[in-house]
Amino acid sequence: MTARHRFSGRCALFLLLSVSSAMAGAAHAETLQGALAKAYRSNPTLTGARAGQRATDENVPIQKASGRPALDATGSYSESILKPTISFTSPQRTLNANAQLSVPLYTGGSVRNGIKAAKTRVAAGQADLRATEASVFSQVVAAYMDVIRNGAVVALNQANVRALEVNLQATSDRFEVGDVTRTDVAQSESRLALARSDLQGAEANLITARENYIALVGEAPDNLEPPPPLPGLPATPDSAVQVALKDNPDISAAKKLREAQQFDVRAAKGTVLPTVSAFTQAGYTNYLDTLTSSATGSQINKQASAGVQLNIPFYQGGRPAAQVRRSQALESQAMEKEIEVERNVIAQTRSAYASWQASLESIQSNQKAVDAANLSLEGVRAENSVGSRTILDILNAEQEAVNAKVQLVTARRNAYVAGFSLLAAMGHAEADDLNLDAGTLYDPVVNYDRVKGKWFDWDFDPAPKLQSTRTVDSPAQNANVDPALAQP
């Protein structure tokens, strides 16, 4: 058997093994929806944002407390160590108790507008929580696709290395029989060394992608399935922008923050207006039979009173005006911020749409390039068998085929990530939109409704518990891949 026939036989065996590996089914596979559900339940960015929103909810009962009655009580006991020399009626010891109830009747609108501002910021925080969900999901989708893409790139490079090893052996065999020159062998050795270097880089990128996946999802990626088609993608960039202007959570949050600043201005203006409050107070003093007096009952003193208090601020050193001006400046800042956010969302939406469309076209172009490169490689090998092509021609054709396949899997990754980023910019990449199999979804309104009317001073929540999962025990990732991934 000649070296040329041995080379053809090894290539046929390699192709047979690749086909057999591709036909072997996997015992378990992870889906994109499953990965998103895991991140939804245990990603620390999301669970931390939910805790932050619960803290924002508490600003409403805090503001309401300023308009509610306040009850204070004080008590004291005193023992006279040295009685005054000129006092004949000073008691030896005294027991005092006082209580006061104050009810604000009118606060110039400060409390009312403070409550409205707090409620509006709760709505803004809920919109921010939606934006955080979309951001985390976008990162998970990118990480998921990175693992798939980098796994395919590793498999392609591994297949290329194996093919070049076969090619080098065949070239060496042909050199031994004088069919090729030493230059052909050196070219094969050089290309194999470069292929191994590319493989090492691809393996490092795959390990990085898998570790990033663990950081986002909390578990190692296990035989990731191809992602499902993305629903609800727009037909034109203008239609995408119209949806984004209506549904994007960043825009909603910016609008609510601007409204909250308006209430802050009104609350600040209320500090120059009169305030009215009702009060009642009572006092009890017992001299514990140490008061020098012959009057009956003089050892105990009781008092009680009730009334209405009017406070008219005539001059406060310019503080109210400064507070109003500051709130007005912050309102102006919030107005400009709303326009800034709107501009950014429009730009992000149009950019994501353009990237998505370009990636779709790139997929078609790269698919044609892969088909052409495969056909070219077959032709070059056939022509080499009759002596009209050199070993270098085969090496170049193989490298072009590998490069085309890498570009194809990269284009597929980019198209999916860009499409999901477009949905996120439109405000349609949140848990409610993705039909996650994550049980009952987190609803921030539930906690707000729970706390907004609380008034008891000792109504504490239980000590917080960790919601996210740690990854310290997860094993270090490797670059092992299924050889079937070499078929993009």
C-alpha positions in Angstrom: 0.0 0.0 0.0 1.4 3.4 -1.0 1.7 6.4 1.4 -0.9 8.2 -0.6 -3.4 5.3 -0.1 -2.5 5.2 3.6 -3.3 8.9 3.9 -6.7 8.5 2.2 -7.5 5.5 4.5 -6.7 7.5 7.7 -8.8 10.4 6.5 -11.7 8.0 5.8 -11.3 6.6 9.3 -11.3 10.0 10.9 -14.5 11.0 9.1 -16.1 7.8 10.2 -15.2 8.4 13.8 -16.6 12.0 13.5 -19.9 10.8 12.1 -20.2 8.1 14.8 -19.6 10.7 17.5 -22.2 13.0 16.1 -24.7 10.2 16.1 -24.1 9.4 19.8 -26.8 10.9 22.0 -26.2 12.8 25.2 -27.6 11.5 28.5 -28.3 14.9 29.9 -28.5 18.4 28.4 -29.1 21.9 29.7 -31.4 24.3 27.9 -31.2 28.0 27.7 -34.5 28.4 29.6 -33.2 26.2 32.3 -30.0 28.3 32.6 -32.1 31.5 32.8 -34.3 29.9 35.5 -31.3 29.0 37.6 -29.9 32.5 37.3 -33.3 34.0 38.1 -33.5 32.0 41.4 -29.9 32.4 42.6 -27.9 35.0 40.8 -26.6 37.4 43.5 -27.0 40.5 41.3 -30.7 39.8 41.0 -31.3 38.7 44.6 -29.3 41.7 45.8 -31.4 44.0 43.6 -34.6 42.6 45.1 -33.3 43.2 48.6 -32.4 46.8 47.6 -36.0 47.3 46.3 -37.4 46.0 49.6 -35.3 48.7 51.3 -36.8 51.3 48.9 -40.3 50.1 49.9 -39.6 51.0 53.5 -39.3 54.7 52.6 -43.1 54.9 52.3 -43.9 53.9 55.9 -40.9 56.0 57.0 -42.5 59.1 55.4 -45.9 58.2 56.7 -44.5 58.1 60.2 -43.9 61.8 60.1 -47.7 62.4 59.8 -48.7 60.0 62.5 -49.2 60.6 66.2 -46.2 60.3 68.4 -46.3 59.2 72.1 -43.4 59.8 74.4 -43.0 58.9 78.1 -40.2 59.8 80.5 -39.5 58.8 84.0 -36.9 59.7 86.6 -35.9 59.0 90.2 -33.7 61.4 92.2 -32.1 61.2 95.6 -30.9 64.4 97.3 -27.4 64.0 98.5 -27.0 67.5 100.0 -30.1 69.4 100.7 -30.0 73.2 100.1 -29.3 75.0 103.4 -31.8 77.7 102.7 -34.6 75.4 101.7 -36.9 73.9 104.4 -39.3 72.2 102.0 -36.9 70.5 99.6 -37.7 66.7 99.3 -35.2 64.0 100.1 -36.1 61.9 97.0 -38.4 62.4 94.0 -40.1 60.1 91.5 -41.3 61.8 88.2 -43.3 60.4 85.3 -44.4 62.4 82.2 -46.2 61.4 79.0 -47.0 63.4 75.9 -49.1 62.7 72.8 -48.6 64.8 69.7 -50.8 64.6 66.6 -49.7 66.6 63.5 -52.7 68.3 61.9 -51.1 70.3 59.2 -47.5 70.3 58.0 -47.6 72.6 55.0 -47.8 69.7 52.6 -44.3 68.4 53.4 -45.4 65.1 54.8 -48.0 64.5 52.0 -45.5 65.3 49.2 -42.8 63.3 50.9 -45.1 60.2 50.9 -45.9 60.8 47.2 -42.2 61.1 46.4 -41.4 57.9 48.3 -44.2 56.0 46.4 -42.9 57.3 43.1 -39.4 56.1 43.9 -40.8 52.7 44.7 -42.3 52.6 41.2 -38.9 53.7 39.8 -37.1 51.0 41.8 -39.5 48.4 40.4 -38.6 49.5 36.9 -34.9 49.3 37.8 -35.5 45.8 39.0 -36.9 44.9 35.6 -33.9 46.4 34.0 -31.6 44.4 36.2 -33.4 41.2 35.2 -33.0 42.0 31.5 -29.3 42.8 32.1 -28.6 39.6 34.0 -30.5 37.5 31.4 -28.6 39.2 28.6 -25.3 38.2 30.3 -26.5 34.7 30.8 -27.5 34.4 27.1 -24.1 35.7 26.1 -22.4 33.3 28.4 -24.5 30.4 27.2 -23.7 31.2 23.6 -20.1 31.8 24.4 -19.8 28.2 25.8 -21.5 26.8 22.7 -19.4 28.9 20.3 -16.1 28.3 22.1 -16.8 24.6 22.4 -17.4 24.4 18.7 -14.2 26.3 18.1 -12.2 23.9 20.3 -13.7 20.9 18.5 -12.9 22.4 15.1 -9.3 23.1 16.2 -9.0 19.6 17.6 -10.3 18.1 14.3 -7.8 20.3 12.5 -5.0 19.1 14.6 -5.9 15.5 14.1 -6.2 16.0 10.4 -2.8 17.8 10.3 -1.3 15.0 12.3 -2.6 12.5 9.7 -1.4 14.8 7.0 2.1 15.1 8.5 2.4 11.3 8.9 1.3 10.8 5.3 3.7 13.4 4.1 6.5 11.8 6.0 5.6 8.4 4.5 5.6 9.9 1.1 9.0 11.6 1.8 10.5 8.3 2.8 9.6 6.8 -0.6 10.7 10.0 -2.4 7.2 11.1 -3.5 7.6 14.6 -1.8 10.5 16.8 -0.6 11.8 17.8 2.8 10.1 21.2 2.3 6.7 19.5 2.1 7.4 17.8 5.5 8.5 21.1 7.1 5.4 22.9 5.8 3.3 20.2 7.4 5.2 20.4 10.7 4.9 24.2 10.8 1.2 24.1 10.1 0.6 21.5 12.8 2.5 23.5 15.3 0.4 26.6 14.5 -2.8 24.5 14.8 -1.8 23.2 18.2 -1.1 26.8 19.3 -4.6 27.8 18.1 -6.1 24.9 19.9 -4.5 25.9 23.2 -5.9 29.4 22.8 -9.3 28.1 22.0 -9.2 25.8 25.0 -8.3 28.7 27.3 -11.2 30.7 25.8 -13.6 27.8 26.5 -12.5 27.5 30.1 -13.0 31.2 30.6 -16.5 31.0 29.0 -17.4 28.1 31.3 -16.2 29.8 34.4 -18.1 33.0 33.5 -21.2 30.8 33.0 -20.8 29.4 36.5 -20.4 32.9 37.9 -23.8 33.9 36.3 -25.8 30.7 36.6 -24.3 29.1 39.7 -23.7 25.7 38.1 -21.3 24.4 35.5 -22.6 24.1 31.9 -23.5 20.6 31.0 -23.9 19.7 27.4 -25.8 22.8 26.4 -28.5 22.4 23.8 -28.9 24.8 20.9 -31.1 27.8 22.0 -34.7 28.1 20.8 -35.7 30.8 18.3 -36.2 34.2 19.7 -39.8 35.4 19.7 -41.2 38.8 19.0 -38.3 40.3 17.1 -39.3 43.5 15.2 -39.5 43.9 11.4 -37.9 47.3 11.3 -35.7 49.5 13.6 -38.5 52.1 13.8 -41.0 49.6 15.2 -38.3 48.4 17.6 -37.8 52.0 18.9 -41.5 52.6 19.3 -41.8 49.5 21.5 -38.7 50.5 23.5 -40.0 54.0 24.1 -43.1 52.4 25.6 -41.8 49.3 27.4 -38.1 49.9 28.2 -37.7 49.8 32.1 -34.8 52.4 32.1 -37.1 55.0 30.5 -39.9 54.1 33.0 -37.5 54.5 35.9 -36.2 57.8 34.6 -39.7 59.2 34.3 -40.6 58.1 37.8 -37.5 59.7 39.3 -38.3 63.0 37.6 -41.8 62.9 39.0 -40.4 62.1 42.5 -38.2 65.2 42.3 -41.3 67.3 41.6 -42.8 66.1 44.9 -39.5 66.9 46.6 -39.8 70.5 45.5 -43.3 70.7 46.9 -42.2 69.1 50.1 -39.3 71.6 50.5 -41.7 74.5 49.9 -43.8 73.3 52.7 -41.1 74.1 55.3 -41.9 77.8 55.1 -45.6 77.3 55.9 -47.2 77.2 59.4 -47.6 73.8 61.1 -50.5 72.9 63.4 -50.5 70.0 65.9 -52.7 68.8 68.7 -51.1 67.6 71.9 -52.0 66.3 75.3 -49.6 65.7 78.2 -49.7 64.4 81.7 -47.3 64.4 84.7 -46.9 62.6 88.0 -44.6 63.5 90.8 -44.2 61.6 94.1 -41.9 62.9 96.8 -42.0 59.6 98.6 -43.0 61.1 102.0 -39.8 63.2 102.0 -41.3 66.6 101.4 -41.5 68.7 104.6 -45.1 69.8 104.7 -48.1 69.3 106.9 -50.6 69.7 104.0 -52.5 66.5 103.4 -51.7 64.9 100.0 -48.8 67.3 99.3 -46.5 64.3 98.8 -48.0 63.6 95.3 -48.5 66.1 92.4 -50.5 65.2 89.3 -51.2 67.4 86.2 -52.7 67.0 82.8 -53.3 69.3 79.8 -54.4 69.3 76.2 -54.3 71.9 73.4 -53.4 72.9 69.9 -50.0 74.3 68.9 -49.4 76.6 66.0 -45.9 77.1 64.8 -45.3 80.0 62.3 -41.7 80.1 60.9 -40.8 83.7 60.3 -37.1 83.3 59.6 -35.0 80.1 59.4 -31.7 81.5 58.2 -32.4 81.0 54.5 -32.5 77.2 54.9 -36.0 76.6 53.3 -35.1 78.6 50.2 -31.8 76.7 49.8 -33.6 73.4 50.2 -36.2 74.4 47.5 -33.4 75.6 45.1 -31.5 72.3 45.7 -34.7 70.3 44.9 -35.4 72.3 41.8 -31.8 71.8 40.6 -32.2 68.0 41.2 -35.5 68.1 39.3 -33.7 69.8 36.4 -31.1 67.1 36.6 -33.7 64.4 36.5 -35.4 66.0 33.5 -32.1 66.0 31.6 -31.4 62.4 32.8 -34.7 61.3 31.3 -33.7 62.6 27.9 -30.2 61.0 28.3 -31.8 57.7 29.0 -34.2 58.0 26.2 -31.4 58.8 23.8 -29.3 55.9 25.0 -32.2 53.5 24.6 -32.9 54.6 21.1 -29.2 54.2 20.2 -29.0 50.8 21.8 -32.2 49.6 20.1 -31.1 50.7 16.7 -27.5 49.4 17.2 -28.8 46.0 18.4 -31.1 45.8 15.4 -28.3 46.6 13.0 -26.0 44.0 14.7 -28.8 41.4 14.6 -29.4 42.0 10.9 -25.7 42.0 10.1 -25.2 38.8 11.9 -28.0 37.1 10.1 -26.5 38.1 6.8 -23.1 37.0 8.1 -24.5 33.6 8.8 -25.7 33.2 5.2 -22.3 34.4 3.8 -20.3 32.2 6.2 -22.5 29.2 5.4 -21.7 29.7 1.7 -18.0 30.1 2.6 -18.1 26.8 4.6 -19.7 25.0 1.7 -17.3 26.5 -0.8 -14.3 25.7 1.5 -15.3 22.1 1.9 -15.8 21.7 -1.8 -12.4 23.4 -2.4 -10.7 21.1 0.1 -12.1 18.0 -1.6 -11.0 19.3 -5.0 -7.5 20.1 -3.8 -7.1 16.7 -2.2 -8.3 15.0 -5.4 -5.9 17.1 -7.5 -3.1 16.4 -5.2 -3.6 12.7 -5.7 -2.9 13.1 -9.4 0.1 15.4 -8.7 -1.4 18.7 -9.8 -1.5 20.2 -6.3 1.1 20.5 -3.6 1.0 19.7 0.1 1.0 23.4 0.8 -2.2 23.7 -1.3 -3.9 21.1 0.9 -2.7 22.9 4.1 -4.0 26.2 2.9 -7.4 24.7 1.9 -7.7 23.0 5.2 -6.9 26.2 7.1 -9.5 28.1 5.0 -12.1 25.5 5.8 -11.4 25.7 9.5 -11.5 29.5 9.5 -14.8 29.5 7.6 -16.4 27.1 10.1 -15.1 29.2 13.1 -16.6 32.4 11.4 -19.9 30.5 11.0 -20.3 29.5 14.6 -19.2 33.0 15.7 -21.8 34.6 13.4 -24.5 32.3 14.9 -23.5 33.3 18.4 -23.4 37.0 17.5 -26.8 36.8 15.8 -28.5 35.2 18.8 -26.9 37.5 21.4 -27.7 40.6 19.3 -31.3 39.4 18.9 -31.7 39.0 22.6 -30.0 42.4 23.3 -32.6 43.9 20.9 -35.4 42.3 23.0 -33.8 43.6 26.1 -33.6 47.2 24.7 -37.3 46.9 23.8 -38.2 45.9 27.4 -39.2 42.3 26.4 -36.4 40.3 27.9 -37.6 39.9 31.5 -38.9 36.9 33.4 -42.5 37.5 32.5 -41.6 37.5 28.8 -39.5 34.4 28.8 -41.9 31.8 30.3 -39.3 30.6 32.8 -39.8 27.3 34.5 -38.7 28.9 37.8 -41.8 28.4 39.9 -43.6 31.5 41.2 -41.9 34.6 39.9 -40.7 37.3 42.2 -43.3 40.1 42.4 -41.9 43.3 44.1 -45.5 44.6 44.6 -46.1 41.8 47.1 -43.5 43.2 49.6 -44.6 46.8 49.0 -48.2 46.0 49.8 -47.0 44.1 52.9 -45.1 47.0 54.4 -46.7 50.2 53.1 -49.3 50.4 55.9 -47.2 49.1 58.8 -47.2 51.3 61.9 -46.1 49.2 64.8 -42.6 50.1 66.2 -41.6 46.5 66.9 -42.8 44.9 63.7 -39.4 43.6 62.6 -38.7 41.1 59.8 -36.8 37.9 60.5 -33.0 38.1 60.1 -32.1 38.0 56.4 -30.9 34.7 54.9 -28.6 34.2 51.9 -30.6 33.7 48.7 -27.9 33.3 46.1 -25.7 30.2 45.7 -22.0 30.0 46.2 -19.7 28.5 43.6 -16.6 27.9 45.8 -17.2 24.2 45.6 -17.6 24.0 41.9 -14.8 22.2 40.1 -12.3 24.0 37.9 -13.4 23.8 34.3 -11.6 22.1 31.5 -11.8 22.2 27.7 -13.2 18.7 27.1 -15.7 18.9 24.2 -17.8 16.5 22.1 -16.0 16.0 18.8 -19.4 16.2 17.1 -19.3 20.0 17.7 -16.8 20.2 14.9 -19.8 19.9 12.5 -21.2 23.5 12.5 
